[in-house]
Amino acid sequence: MRRPVRRIERLRIFCPALPKQHQEELQTELRNAGRVFANRIFEIRNRNVERNRAATQRQAPASNGGANVQPSRGNVRPVQARVDYKPTSAYVEMRERYSQKLRYLLGLQQHYAASGNAYGVNRSQARIADLEKKFRLESIALAAVNQ
Amino acid sequence: MDFQVRIGDIVRAAREEMQNPSRNLKELVSLNDEVSRLSRLVPRVGIGGFLQAINGG
């Protein structure tokens, strides 16, 4: 069986590609559209992060440093704060480490969105999702150790 | 769907979104992915979308 790439190359002889100028016009249109979507994605994500941060601060009393609610994404229902819960120093350190990385990745995403690099935006989104997953797993592991 | 029609849809969606931001995050991510996919396809599309049609792109 022939490889599909060969087939494409063979057919290209009979079917010339779009003129360069036309290709460039299409690419420009797509780049502009991608920039609009990336900016909107960034705006929504930022707004969600801000909303979650505000919800966390509202729930957690200042006495325990606001440490009893884990960060989360999107629209979340506020979780009732547990007054008897004292976060361990290991948890606080871990949370700080992750929030530093998250800030860095959000900055990176903003940079890519501003420069219209849709691939970069997608990559940084994937890295943020990965980071949040790791944070959740590590929180569970830490909670299990502390029990 | 015809390649250039799809690009037209994307461009129209981007204009709508600029004038009236109403789409949710999931829709926007999906549109953004579609933009990346179409950008990669542009150099492979022959005149009239023939090459794209036979390759199922």
N, CA and C atoms of all chains as a GROMACS GRO file, in nm:
protein
  612
    1MET      N    1   0.084  -0.121   0.000
    1MET     CA    2   0.000   0.000   0.000
    1MET      C    3   0.087   0.126   0.000
    2ARG      N    4   0.050   0.223  -0.081
    2ARG     CA    5   0.130   0.345  -0.089
    2ARG      C    6   0.108   0.433   0.034
    3ARG      N    7   0.211   0.502   0.070
    3ARG     CA    8   0.197   0.595   0.183
    3ARG      C    9   0.119   0.719   0.136
    4PRO      N   10   0.033   0.772   0.222
    4PRO     CA   11  -0.050   0.888   0.182
    4PRO      C   12   0.033   1.009   0.140
    5VAL      N   13   0.153   1.026   0.201
    5VAL     CA   14   0.236   1.142   0.168
    5VAL      C   15   0.275   1.138   0.020
    6ARG      N   16   0.311   1.016  -0.024
    6ARG     CA   17   0.348   0.999  -0.165
    6ARG      C   18   0.233   1.042  -0.255
    7ARG      N   19   0.113   0.999  -0.213
    7ARG     CA   20  -0.006   1.027  -0.293
    7ARG      C   21  -0.026   1.178  -0.304
    8ILE      N   22  -0.008   1.246  -0.191
    8ILE     CA   23  -0.025   1.392  -0.190
    8ILE      C   24   0.077   1.456  -0.285
    9GLU      N   25   0.204   1.409  -0.275
    9GLU     CA   26   0.309   1.468  -0.358
    9GLU      C   27   0.281   1.445  -0.507
   10ARG      N   28   0.231   1.323  -0.539
   10ARG     CA   29   0.202   1.292  -0.679
   10ARG      C   30   0.090   1.379  -0.732
   11LEU      N   31  -0.012   1.397  -0.648
   11LEU     CA   32  -0.126   1.476  -0.690
   11LEU      C   33  -0.092   1.624  -0.701
   12ARG      N   34   0.006   1.666  -0.623
   12ARG     CA   35   0.042   1.808  -0.625
   12ARG      C   36   0.087   1.853  -0.764
   13ILE      N   37   0.146   1.758  -0.838
   13ILE     CA   38   0.192   1.789  -0.974
   13ILE      C   39   0.074   1.833  -1.060
   14PHE      N   40  -0.042   1.764  -1.041
   14PHE     CA   41  -0.159   1.795  -1.123
   14PHE      C   42  -0.244   1.906  -1.062
   15CYS      N   43  -0.216   1.938  -0.940
   15CYS     CA   44  -0.301   2.034  -0.871
   15CYS      C   45  -0.213   2.137  -0.798
   16PRO      N   46  -0.177   2.244  -0.867
   16PRO     CA   47  -0.085   2.339  -0.804
   16PRO      C   48  -0.144   2.401  -0.679
   17ALA      N   49  -0.055   2.437  -0.588
   17ALA     CA   50  -0.102   2.498  -0.463
   17ALA      C   51  -0.160   2.636  -0.491
   18LEU      N   52  -0.226   2.691  -0.392
   18LEU     CA   53  -0.281   2.826  -0.407
   18LEU      C   54  -0.167   2.925  -0.430
   19PRO      N   55  -0.192   3.032  -0.506
   19PRO     CA   56  -0.085   3.130  -0.525
   19PRO      C   57  -0.035   3.182  -0.390
   20LYS      N   58   0.093   3.215  -0.388
   20LYS     CA   59   0.156   3.259  -0.262
   20LYS      C   60   0.080   3.374  -0.197
   21GLN      N   61   0.041   3.470  -0.282
   21GLN     CA   62  -0.025   3.589  -0.226
   21GLN      C   63  -0.157   3.550  -0.158
   22HIS      N   64  -0.230   3.459  -0.223
   22HIS     CA   65  -0.357   3.414  -0.167
   22HIS      C   66  -0.334   3.339  -0.036
   23GLN      N   67  -0.230   3.257  -0.036
   23GLN     CA   68  -0.196   3.184   0.087
   23GLN      C   69  -0.167   3.282   0.201
   24GLU      N   70  -0.090   3.386   0.167
   24GLU     CA   71  -0.053   3.483   0.271
   24GLU      C   72  -0.176   3.557   0.324
   25GLU      N   73  -0.268   3.588   0.232
   25GLU     CA   74  -0.392   3.656   0.276
   25GLU      C   75  -0.470   3.568   0.373
   26LEU      N   76  -0.481   3.439   0.336
   26LEU     CA   77  -0.555   3.346   0.423
   26LEU      C   78  -0.486   3.334   0.559
   27GLN      N   79  -0.352   3.324   0.554
   27GLN     CA   80  -0.277   3.310   0.680
   27GLN      C   81  -0.296   3.434   0.766
   28THR      N   82  -0.297   3.552   0.702
   28THR     CA   83  -0.315   3.676   0.779
   28THR      C   84  -0.452   3.679   0.845
   29GLU      N   85  -0.554   3.641   0.767
   29GLU     CA   86  -0.690   3.637   0.823
   29GLU      C   87  -0.694   3.543   0.943
   30LEU      N   88  -0.634   3.425   0.924
   30LEU     CA   89  -0.637   3.326   1.033
   30LEU      C   90  -0.559   3.375   1.155
   31ARG      N   91  -0.446   3.441   1.129
   31ARG     CA   92  -0.364   3.490   1.240
   31ARG      C   93  -0.442   3.594   1.320
   32ASN      N   94  -0.511   3.684   1.248
   32ASN     CA   95  -0.590   3.787   1.317
   32ASN      C   96  -0.702   3.725   1.399
   33ALA      N   97  -0.770   3.625   1.338
   33ALA     CA   98  -0.879   3.559   1.411
   33ALA      C   99  -0.823   3.488   1.534
   34GLY      N  100  -0.710   3.419   1.515
   34GLY     CA  101  -0.647   3.348   1.628
   34GLY      C  102  -0.611   3.442   1.740
   35ARG      N  103  -0.566   3.562   1.704
   35ARG     CA  104  -0.528   3.661   1.805
   35ARG      C  105  -0.652   3.703   1.887
   36VAL      N  106  -0.764   3.722   1.816
   36VAL     CA  107  -0.888   3.760   1.886
   36VAL      C  108  -0.927   3.650   1.985
   37PHE      N  109  -0.926   3.524   1.937
   37PHE     CA  110  -0.968   3.415   2.025
   37PHE      C  111  -0.871   3.399   2.143
   38ALA      N  112  -0.741   3.408   2.112
   38ALA     CA  113  -0.643   3.391   2.220
   38ALA      C  114  -0.659   3.500   2.326
   39ASN      N  115  -0.684   3.622   2.283
   39ASN     CA  116  -0.702   3.732   2.378
   39ASN      C  117  -0.825   3.709   2.464
   40ARG      N  118  -0.932   3.662   2.400
   40ARG     CA  119  -1.055   3.637   2.476
   40ARG      C  120  -1.035   3.523   2.576
   41ILE      N  121  -0.964   3.419   2.532
   41ILE     CA  122  -0.937   3.306   2.621
   41ILE      C  123  -0.858   3.356   2.742
   42PHE      N  124  -0.760   3.436   2.712
   42PHE     CA  125  -0.676   3.488   2.820
   42PHE      C  126  -0.760   3.574   2.917
   43GLU      N  127  -0.846   3.659   2.860
   43GLU     CA  128  -0.932   3.744   2.945
   43GLU      C  129  -1.018   3.660   3.038
   44ILE      N  130  -1.082   3.556   2.979
   44ILE     CA  131  -1.174   3.473   3.059
   44ILE      C  132  -1.097   3.399   3.167
   45ARG      N  133  -0.981   3.343   3.130
   45ARG     CA  134  -0.902   3.267   3.229
   45ARG      C  135  -0.858   3.359   3.342
   46ASN      N  136  -0.815   3.478   3.303
   46ASN     CA  137  -0.769   3.574   3.405
   46ASN      C  138  -0.883   3.611   3.499
   47ARG      N  139  -1.001   3.633   3.438
   47ARG     CA  140  -1.117   3.671   3.518
   47ARG      C  141  -1.153   3.558   3.616
   48ASN      N  142  -1.145   3.434   3.566
   48ASN     CA  143  -1.176   3.320   3.653
   48ASN      C  144  -1.076   3.309   3.767
   49VAL      N  145  -0.949   3.329   3.735
   49VAL     CA  146  -0.846   3.323   3.840
   49VAL      C  147  -0.873   3.429   3.945
   50GLU      N  148  -0.906   3.551   3.898
   50GLU     CA  149  -0.934   3.661   3.992
   50GLU      C  150  -1.056   3.629   4.078
   51ARG      N  151  -1.158   3.573   4.012
   51ARG     CA  152  -1.281   3.540   4.085
   51ARG      C  153  -1.254   3.435   4.192
   52ASN      N  154  -1.174   3.334   4.155
   52ASN     CA  155  -1.142   3.229   4.252
   52ASN      C  156  -1.060   3.283   4.367
   53ARG      N  157  -0.968   3.373   4.333
   53ARG     CA  158  -0.884   3.431   4.437
   53ARG      C  159  -0.971   3.511   4.535
   54ALA      N  160  -1.065   3.588   4.478
   54ALA     CA  161  -1.154   3.669   4.562
   54ALA      C  162  -1.240   3.577   4.650
   55ALA      N  163  -1.290   3.466   4.590
   55ALA     CA  164  -1.373   3.372   4.667
   55ALA      C  165  -1.292   3.311   4.780
   56THR      N  166  -1.166   3.277   4.750
   56THR     CA  167  -1.079   3.218   4.853
   56THR      C  168  -1.058   3.315   4.968
   57GLN      N  169  -1.033   3.440   4.931
   57GLN     CA  170  -1.007   3.540   5.036
   57GLN      C  171  -1.132   3.566   5.120
   58ARG      N  172  -1.249   3.562   5.053
   58ARG     CA  173  -1.374   3.585   5.127
   58ARG      C  174  -1.398   3.474   5.228
   59GLN      N  175  -1.371   3.350   5.184
   59GLN     CA  176  -1.403   3.235   5.270
   59GLN      C  177  -1.308   3.219   5.386
   60ALA      N  178  -1.178   3.232   5.353
   60ALA     CA  179  -1.078   3.199   5.455
   60ALA      C  180  -1.057   3.316   5.548
   61PRO      N  181  -1.082   3.298   5.674
   61PRO     CA  182  -1.056   3.409   5.767
   61PRO      C  183  -0.907   3.438   5.776
   62ALA      N  184  -0.873   3.561   5.814
   62ALA     CA  185  -0.732   3.602   5.817
   62ALA      C  186  -0.654   3.522   5.920
   63SER      N  187  -0.723   3.464   6.019
   63SER     CA  188  -0.652   3.392   6.126
   63SER      C  189  -0.572   3.273   6.075
   64ASN      N  190  -0.621   3.204   5.974
   64ASN     CA  191  -0.542   3.091   5.924
   64ASN      C  192  -0.476   3.122   5.789
   65GLY      N  193  -0.465   3.247   5.756
   65GLY     CA  194  -0.389   3.287   5.638
   65GLY      C  195  -0.455   3.250   5.507
   66GLY      N  196  -0.581   3.216   5.510
   66GLY     CA  197  -0.651   3.184   5.386
   66GLY      C  198  -0.600   3.057   5.322
   67ALA      N  199  -0.550   2.967   5.405
   67ALA     CA  200  -0.482   2.851   5.346
   67ALA      C  201  -0.570   2.728   5.337
   68ASN      N  202  -0.695   2.735   5.377
   68ASN     CA  203  -0.774   2.613   5.382
   68ASN      C  204  -0.861   2.589   5.258
   69VAL      N  205  -0.846   2.670   5.157
   69VAL     CA  206  -0.920   2.645   5.033
   69VAL      C  207  -0.820   2.630   4.920
   70GLN      N  208  -0.831   2.519   4.849
   70GLN     CA  209  -0.736   2.496   4.740
   70GLN      C  210  -0.774   2.577   4.617
   71PRO      N  211  -0.675   2.622   4.539
   71PRO     CA  212  -0.707   2.694   4.417
   71PRO      C  213  -0.777   2.602   4.317
   72SER      N  214  -0.867   2.658   4.240
   72SER     CA  215  -0.937   2.576   4.140
   72SER      C  216  -0.964   2.662   4.018
   73ARG      N  217  -1.011   2.599   3.909
   73ARG     CA  218  -1.031   2.671   3.783
   73ARG      C  219  -1.179   2.689   3.757
   74GLY      N  220  -1.209   2.789   3.678
   74GLY     CA  221  -1.344   2.808   3.630
   74GLY      C  222  -1.439   2.857   3.738
   75ASN      N  223  -1.568   2.849   3.709
   75ASN     CA  224  -1.667   2.892   3.806
   75ASN      C  225  -1.687   2.782   3.908
   76VAL      N  226  -1.648   2.806   4.029
   76VAL     CA  227  -1.660   2.702   4.131
   76VAL      C  228  -1.750   2.754   4.241
   77ARG      N  229  -1.823   2.658   4.301
   77ARG     CA  230  -1.905   2.694   4.415
   77ARG      C  231  -1.814   2.705   4.536
   78PRO      N  232  -1.824   2.812   4.610
   78PRO     CA  233  -1.736   2.826   4.725
   78PRO      C  234  -1.752   2.710   4.824
   79VAL      N  235  -1.640   2.662   4.872
   79VAL     CA  236  -1.641   2.550   4.968
   79VAL      C  237  -1.642   2.609   5.108
   80GLN      N  238  -1.721   2.548   5.194
   80GLN     CA  239  -1.728   2.598   5.331
   80GLN      C  240  -1.593   2.577   5.400
   81ALA      N  241  -1.541   2.683   5.458
   81ALA     CA  242  -1.410   2.673   5.522
   81ALA      C  243  -1.420   2.592   5.651
   82ARG      N  244  -1.319   2.507   5.674
   82ARG     CA  245  -1.317   2.429   5.799
   82ARG      C  246  -1.233   2.503   5.900
   83VAL      N  247  -1.296   2.540   6.010
   83VAL     CA  248  -1.223   2.623   6.108
   83VAL      C  249  -1.119   2.544   6.185
   84ASP      N  250  -1.140   2.410   6.195
   84ASP     CA  251  -1.046   2.331   6.275
   84ASP      C  252  -0.924   2.287   6.196
   85TYR      N  253  -0.921   2.319   6.071
   85TYR     CA  254  -0.811   2.272   5.986
   85TYR      C  255  -0.692   2.366   5.990
   86LYS      N  256  -0.577   2.312   6.023
   86LYS     CA  257  -0.454   2.393   6.021
   86LYS      C  258  -0.364   2.337   5.912
   87PRO      N  259  -0.332   2.417   5.812
   87PRO     CA  260  -0.245   2.363   5.706
   87PRO      C  261  -0.104   2.340   5.759
   88THR      N  262  -0.045   2.232   5.714
   88THR     CA  263   0.093   2.203   5.757
   88THR      C  264   0.188   2.293   5.679
   89SER      N  265   0.309   2.307   5.732
   89SER     CA  266   0.405   2.394   5.662
   89SER      C  267   0.441   2.335   5.526
   90ALA      N  268   0.441   2.200   5.518
   90ALA     CA  269   0.471   2.136   5.388
   90ALA      C  270   0.367   2.176   5.283
   91TYR      N  271   0.240   2.181   5.328
   91TYR     CA  272   0.134   2.218   5.234
   91TYR      C  273   0.149   2.364   5.191
   92VAL      N  274   0.180   2.450   5.287
   92VAL     CA  275   0.194   2.594   5.255
   92VAL      C  276   0.308   2.614   5.156
   93GLU      N  277   0.419   2.543   5.182
   93GLU     CA  278   0.536   2.553   5.091
   93GLU      C  279   0.499   2.505   4.951
   94MET      N  280   0.430   2.391   4.948
   94MET     CA  281   0.392   2.335   4.818
   94MET      C  282   0.300   2.431   4.743
   95ARG      N  283   0.203   2.487   4.815
   95ARG     CA  284   0.108   2.578   4.751
   95ARG      C  285   0.181   2.702   4.695
   96GLU      N  286   0.276   2.751   4.771
   96GLU     CA  287   0.354   2.868   4.727
   96GLU      C  288   0.434   2.835   4.601
   97ARG      N  289   0.493   2.716   4.602
   97ARG     CA  290   0.573   2.671   4.487
   97ARG      C  291   0.484   2.666   4.360
   98TYR      N  292   0.368   2.607   4.376
   98TYR     CA  293   0.279   2.593   4.262
   98TYR      C  294   0.225   2.729   4.217
   99SER      N  295   0.194   2.815   4.311
   99SER     CA  296   0.138   2.945   4.269
   99SER      C  297   0.243   3.028   4.196
  100GLN      N  298   0.371   3.012   4.235
  100GLN     CA  299   0.478   3.082   4.161
  100GLN      C  300   0.483   3.034   4.016
  101LYS      N  301   0.478   2.901   4.001
  101LYS     CA  302   0.482   2.844   3.865
  101LYS      C  303   0.361   2.890   3.784
  102LEU      N  304   0.244   2.892   3.851
  102LEU     CA  305   0.121   2.932   3.783
  102LEU      C  306   0.130   3.077   3.736
  103ARG      N  307   0.186   3.163   3.821
  103ARG     CA  308   0.202   3.304   3.783
  103ARG      C  309   0.293   3.316   3.661
  104TYR      N  310   0.401   3.237   3.664
  104TYR     CA  311   0.495   3.239   3.551
  104TYR      C  312   0.424   3.195   3.423
  105LEU      N  313   0.348   3.086   3.431
  105LEU     CA  314   0.281   3.034   3.312
  105LEU      C  315   0.173   3.128   3.260
  106LEU      N  316   0.103   3.195   3.353
  106LEU     CA  317   0.001   3.292   3.309
  106LEU      C  318   0.066   3.410   3.236
  107GLY      N  319   0.183   3.451   3.287
  107GLY     CA  320   0.258   3.558   3.221
  107GLY      C  321   0.302   3.518   3.081
  108LEU      N  322   0.348   3.392   3.074
  108LEU     CA  323   0.393   3.338   2.946
  108LEU      C  324   0.277   3.334   2.846
  109GLN      N  325   0.162   3.290   2.895
  109GLN     CA  326   0.043   3.282   2.810
  109GLN      C  327   0.004   3.421   2.761
  110GLN      N  328   0.013   3.519   2.850
  110GLN     CA  329  -0.021   3.658   2.813
  110GLN      C  330   0.074   3.706   2.703
  111HIS      N  331   0.202   3.672   2.721
  111HIS     CA  332   0.301   3.712   2.622
  111HIS      C  333   0.269   3.652   2.485
  112TYR      N  334   0.237   3.521   2.484
  112TYR     CA  335   0.206   3.456   2.358
  112TYR      C  336   0.079   3.514   2.296
  113ALA      N  337  -0.022   3.540   2.382
  113ALA     CA  338  -0.148   3.595   2.332
  113ALA      C  339  -0.124   3.732   2.270
  114ALA      N  340  -0.038   3.813   2.333
  114ALA     CA  341  -0.009   3.947   2.282
  114ALA      C  342   0.064   3.941   2.149
  115SER      N  343   0.150   3.838   2.134
  115SER     CA  344   0.226   3.829   2.009
  115SER      C  345   0.152   3.746   1.903
  116GLY      N  346   0.032   3.700   1.936
  116GLY     CA  347  -0.050   3.628   1.837
  116GLY      C  348  -0.001   3.488   1.808
  117ASN      N  349   0.073   3.430   1.902
  117ASN     CA  350   0.125   3.296   1.882
  117ASN      C  351   0.026   3.194   1.941
  118ALA      N  352  -0.062   3.144   1.855
  118ALA     CA  353  -0.168   3.054   1.903
  118ALA      C  354  -0.110   2.923   1.956
  119TYR      N  355  -0.003   2.875   1.892
  119TYR     CA  356   0.060   2.751   1.938
  119TYR      C  357   0.114   2.768   2.079
  120GLY      N  358   0.180   2.882   2.100
  120GLY     CA  359   0.236   2.911   2.233
  120GLY      C  360   0.126   2.919   2.338
  121VAL      N  361   0.014   2.981   2.301
  121VAL     CA  362  -0.098   2.994   2.395
  121VAL      C  363  -0.150   2.854   2.431
  122ASN      N  364  -0.165   2.770   2.328
  122ASN     CA  365  -0.214   2.634   2.354
  122ASN      C  366  -0.118   2.556   2.442
  123ARG      N  367   0.011   2.571   2.414
  123ARG     CA  368   0.112   2.499   2.493
  123ARG      C  369   0.107   2.544   2.639
  124SER      N  370   0.099   2.677   2.660
  124SER     CA  371   0.100   2.722   2.799
  124SER      C  372  -0.029   2.682   2.870
  125GLN      N  373  -0.142   2.677   2.796
  125GLN     CA  374  -0.266   2.629   2.857
  125GLN      C  375  -0.250   2.484   2.902
  126ALA      N  376  -0.186   2.404   2.815
  126ALA     CA  377  -0.165   2.264   2.850
  126ALA      C  378  -0.076   2.252   2.973
  127ARG      N  379   0.027   2.338   2.979
  127ARG     CA  380   0.117   2.334   3.095
  127ARG      C  381   0.045   2.375   3.223
  128ILE      N  382  -0.048   2.473   3.211
  128ILE     CA  383  -0.124   2.516   3.329
  128ILE      C  384  -0.214   2.402   3.377
  129ALA      N  385  -0.279   2.336   3.281
  129ALA     CA  386  -0.367   2.223   3.318
  129ALA      C  387  -0.286   2.113   3.386
  130ASP      N  388  -0.166   2.088   3.332
  130ASP     CA  389  -0.079   1.985   3.387
  130ASP      C  390  -0.037   2.022   3.530
  131LEU      N  391  -0.003   2.149   3.547
  131LEU     CA  392   0.041   2.197   3.678
  131LEU      C  393  -0.071   2.182   3.781
  132GLU      N  394  -0.193   2.216   3.740
  132GLU     CA  395  -0.306   2.208   3.833
  132GLU      C  396  -0.335   2.062   3.870
  133LYS      N  397  -0.318   1.976   3.772
  133LYS     CA  398  -0.340   1.833   3.800
  133LYS      C  399  -0.237   1.784   3.902
  134LYS      N  400  -0.109   1.822   3.879
  134LYS     CA  401  -0.004   1.781   3.972
  134LYS      C  402  -0.030   1.834   4.112
  135PHE      N  403  -0.078   1.960   4.117
  135PHE     CA  404  -0.106   2.021   4.247
  135PHE      C  405  -0.213   1.941   4.321
  136ARG      N  406  -0.319   1.904   4.248
  136ARG     CA  407  -0.427   1.828   4.312
  136ARG      C  408  -0.375   1.694   4.363
  137LEU      N  409  -0.294   1.627   4.278
  137LEU     CA  410  -0.242   1.496   4.318
  137LEU      C  411  -0.152   1.507   4.440
  138GLU      N  412  -0.066   1.608   4.438
  138GLU     CA  413   0.027   1.624   4.550
  138GLU      C  414  -0.048   1.661   4.678
  139SER      N  415  -0.156   1.740   4.665
  139SER     CA  416  -0.238   1.776   4.782
  139SER      C  417  -0.299   1.651   4.844
  140ILE      N  418  -0.350   1.564   4.755
  140ILE     CA  419  -0.412   1.440   4.805
  140ILE      C  420  -0.308   1.354   4.876
  141ALA      N  421  -0.190   1.344   4.811
  141ALA     CA  422  -0.083   1.262   4.870
  141ALA      C  423  -0.042   1.318   5.006
  142LEU      N  424  -0.031   1.448   5.014
  142LEU     CA  425   0.011   1.513   5.139
  142LEU      C  426  -0.095   1.493   5.247
  143ALA      N  427  -0.222   1.506   5.206
  143ALA     CA  428  -0.331   1.487   5.303
  143ALA      C  429  -0.330   1.344   5.356
  144ALA      N  430  -0.300   1.248   5.268
  144ALA     CA  431  -0.298   1.108   5.309
  144ALA      C  432  -0.184   1.083   5.408
  145VAL      N  433  -0.069   1.147   5.384
  145VAL     CA  434   0.046   1.131   5.474
  145VAL      C  435   0.014   1.191   5.610
  146ASN      N  436  -0.055   1.304   5.611
  146ASN     CA  437  -0.080   1.375   5.736
  146ASN      C  438  -0.192   1.315   5.820
  147GLN      N  439  -0.269   1.226   5.762
  147GLN     CA  440  -0.382   1.171   5.838
  147GLN      C  441  -0.336   1.073   5.945
  148MET      N  442  -1.622   2.006   0.487
  148MET     CA  443  -1.665   2.143   0.451
  148MET      C  444  -1.556   2.211   0.369
  149ASP      N  445  -1.598   2.295   0.276
  149ASP     CA  446  -1.501   2.362   0.192
  149ASP      C  447  -1.406   2.448   0.276
  150PHE      N  448  -1.280   2.439   0.238
  150PHE     CA  449  -1.174   2.500   0.318
  150PHE      C  450  -1.194   2.651   0.336
  151GLN      N  451  -1.218   2.719   0.224
  151GLN     CA  452  -1.228   2.865   0.233
  151GLN      C  453  -1.357   2.910   0.301
  152VAL      N  454  -1.462   2.828   0.288
  152VAL     CA  455  -1.586   2.859   0.360
  152VAL      C  456  -1.560   2.852   0.509
  153ARG      N  457  -1.482   2.749   0.551
  153ARG     CA  458  -1.451   2.732   0.693
  153ARG      C  459  -1.370   2.852   0.744
  154ILE      N  460  -1.274   2.896   0.664
  154ILE     CA  461  -1.196   3.012   0.706
  154ILE      C  462  -1.287   3.134   0.718
  155GLY      N  463  -1.380   3.148   0.622
  155GLY     CA  464  -1.477   3.258   0.628
  155GLY      C  465  -1.558   3.254   0.757
  156ASP      N  466  -1.600   3.133   0.796
  156ASP     CA  467  -1.677   3.118   0.921
  156ASP      C  468  -1.594   3.163   1.041
  157ILE      N  469  -1.467   3.121   1.039
  157ILE     CA  470  -1.379   3.154   1.152
  157ILE      C  471  -1.360   3.306   1.162
  158VAL      N  472  -1.336   3.369   1.046
  158VAL     CA  473  -1.313   3.514   1.045
  158VAL      C  474  -1.439   3.586   1.091
  159ARG      N  475  -1.555   3.537   1.048
  159ARG     CA  476  -1.682   3.599   1.090
  159ARG      C  477  -1.700   3.584   1.241
  160ALA      N  478  -1.668   3.464   1.290
  160ALA     CA  479  -1.681   3.441   1.434
  160ALA      C  480  -1.589   3.535   1.512
  161ALA      N  481  -1.468   3.558   1.458
  161ALA     CA  482  -1.373   3.647   1.528
  161ALA      C  483  -1.427   3.790   1.530
  162ARG      N  484  -1.487   3.832   1.418
  162ARG     CA  485  -1.543   3.969   1.414
  162ARG      C  486  -1.659   3.982   1.513
  163GLU      N  487  -1.745   3.880   1.514
  163GLU     CA  488  -1.858   3.881   1.608
  163GLU      C  489  -1.808   3.890   1.752
  164GLU      N  490  -1.704   3.810   1.777
  164GLU     CA  491  -1.651   3.804   1.913
  164GLU      C  492  -1.590   3.938   1.954
  165MET      N  493  -1.531   4.007   1.857
  165MET     CA  494  -1.473   4.139   1.889
  165MET      C  495  -1.582   4.239   1.921
  166GLN      N  496  -1.691   4.234   1.840
  166GLN     CA  497  -1.799   4.332   1.860
  166GLN      C  498  -1.885   4.297   1.981
  167ASN      N  499  -1.911   4.169   1.996
  167ASN     CA  500  -2.000   4.126   2.103
  167ASN      C  501  -1.945   3.998   2.167
  168PRO      N  502  -1.858   4.011   2.266
  168PRO     CA  503  -1.797   3.891   2.327
  168PRO      C  504  -1.902   3.807   2.400
  169SER      N  505  -1.935   3.693   2.344
  169SER     CA  506  -2.043   3.614   2.405
  169SER      C  507  -2.010   3.466   2.416
  170ARG      N  508  -1.899   3.424   2.354
  170ARG     CA  509  -1.871   3.280   2.356
  170ARG      C  510  -1.805   3.240   2.488
  171ASN      N  511  -1.828   3.113   2.524
  171ASN     CA  512  -1.765   3.066   2.648
  171ASN      C  513  -1.626   3.010   2.618
  172LEU      N  514  -1.558   2.976   2.725
  172LEU     CA  515  -1.418   2.934   2.714
  172LEU      C  516  -1.403   2.812   2.622
  173LYS      N  517  -1.494   2.717   2.637
  173LYS     CA  518  -1.484   2.593   2.560
  173LYS      C  519  -1.495   2.623   2.410
  174GLU      N  520  -1.592   2.707   2.375
  174GLU     CA  521  -1.611   2.742   2.234
  174GLU      C  522  -1.489   2.814   2.179
  175LEU      N  523  -1.435   2.905   2.262
  175LEU     CA  524  -1.319   2.983   2.215
  175LEU      C  525  -1.196   2.894   2.196
  176VAL      N  526  -1.176   2.800   2.288
  176VAL     CA  527  -1.062   2.708   2.274
  176VAL      C  528  -1.079   2.623   2.149
  177SER      N  529  -1.201   2.580   2.125
  177SER     CA  530  -1.227   2.499   2.006
  177SER      C  531  -1.201   2.579   1.878
  178LEU      N  532  -1.245   2.705   1.876
  178LEU     CA  533  -1.220   2.791   1.759
  178LEU      C  534  -1.071   2.816   1.741
  179ASN      N  535  -1.002   2.834   1.851
  179ASN     CA  536  -0.857   2.859   1.844
  179ASN      C  537  -0.784   2.736   1.788
  180ASP      N  538  -0.828   2.618   1.830
  180ASP     CA  539  -0.769   2.494   1.777
  180ASP      C  540  -0.796   2.483   1.626
  181GLU      N  541  -0.917   2.522   1.589
  181GLU     CA  542  -0.954   2.516   1.446
  181GLU      C  543  -0.865   2.611   1.365
  182VAL      N  544  -0.836   2.728   1.422
  182VAL     CA  545  -0.748   2.823   1.353
  182VAL      C  546  -0.611   2.760   1.332
  183SER      N  547  -0.557   2.694   1.435
  183SER     CA  548  -0.425   2.631   1.421
  183SER      C  549  -0.428   2.523   1.314
  184ARG      N  550  -0.535   2.445   1.313
  184ARG     CA  551  -0.546   2.335   1.216
  184ARG      C  552  -0.551   2.391   1.073
  185LEU      N  553  -0.633   2.494   1.054
  185LEU     CA  554  -0.647   2.552   0.920
  185LEU      C  555  -0.518   2.618   0.875
  186SER      N  556  -0.447   2.682   0.969
  186SER     CA  557  -0.319   2.746   0.932
  186SER      C  558  -0.221   2.644   0.877
  187ARG      N  559  -0.222   2.528   0.941
  187ARG     CA  560  -0.130   2.424   0.893
  187ARG      C  561  -0.172   2.372   0.756
  188LEU      N  562  -0.302   2.378   0.728
  188LEU     CA  563  -0.352   2.323   0.602
  188LEU      C  564  -0.332   2.416   0.481
  189VAL      N  565  -0.320   2.546   0.509
  189VAL     CA  566  -0.319   2.643   0.397
  189VAL      C  567  -0.220   2.607   0.286
  190PRO      N  568  -0.093   2.576   0.317
  190PRO     CA  569  -0.001   2.549   0.206
  190PRO      C  570  -0.033   2.421   0.130
  191ARG      N  571  -0.115   2.333   0.189
  191ARG     CA  572  -0.144   2.205   0.123
  191ARG      C  573  -0.267   2.209   0.035
  192VAL      N  574  -0.340   2.318   0.044
  192VAL     CA  575  -0.467   2.322  -0.030
  192VAL      C  576  -0.443   2.369  -0.173
  193GLY      N  577  -0.490   2.289  -0.268
  193GLY     CA  578  -0.473   2.327  -0.408
  193GLY      C  579  -0.582   2.420  -0.454
  194ILE      N  580  -0.571   2.468  -0.576
  194ILE     CA  581  -0.672   2.559  -0.629
  194ILE      C  582  -0.808   2.488  -0.629
  195GLY      N  583  -0.908   2.557  -0.578
  195GLY     CA  584  -1.043   2.500  -0.572
  195GLY      C  585  -1.060   2.398  -0.461
  196GLY      N  586  -0.961   2.384  -0.378
  196GLY     CA  587  -0.974   2.290  -0.266
  196GLY      C  588  -0.973   2.144  -0.310
  197PHE      N  589  -0.925   2.118  -0.432
  197PHE     CA  590  -0.930   1.982  -0.486
  197PHE      C  591  -0.843   1.886  -0.405
  198LEU      N  592  -0.722   1.930  -0.382
  198LEU     CA  593  -0.628   1.844  -0.310
  198LEU      C  594  -0.680   1.816  -0.170
  199GLN      N  595  -0.737   1.920  -0.109
  199GLN     CA  596  -0.791   1.902   0.025
  199GLN      C  597  -0.906   1.802   0.023
  200ALA      N  598  -0.990   1.814  -0.079
  200ALA     CA  599  -1.108   1.727  -0.087
  200ALA      C  600  -1.067   1.580  -0.098
  201ILE      N  601  -0.968   1.552  -0.182
  201ILE     CA  602  -0.932   1.410  -0.201
  201ILE      C  603  -0.852   1.355  -0.085
  202ASN      N  604  -0.789   1.444  -0.008
  202ASN     CA  605  -0.713   1.395   0.107
  202ASN      C  606  -0.795   1.399   0.234
  203GLY      N  607  -0.916   1.444   0.225
  203GLY     CA  608  -1.003   1.449   0.342
  203GLY      C  609  -0.959   1.552   0.444
  204GLY      N  610  -0.876   1.648   0.404
  204GLY     CA  611  -0.828   1.750   0.497
  204GLY      C  612  -0.935   1.849   0.526
   0.00000   0.00000   0.00000
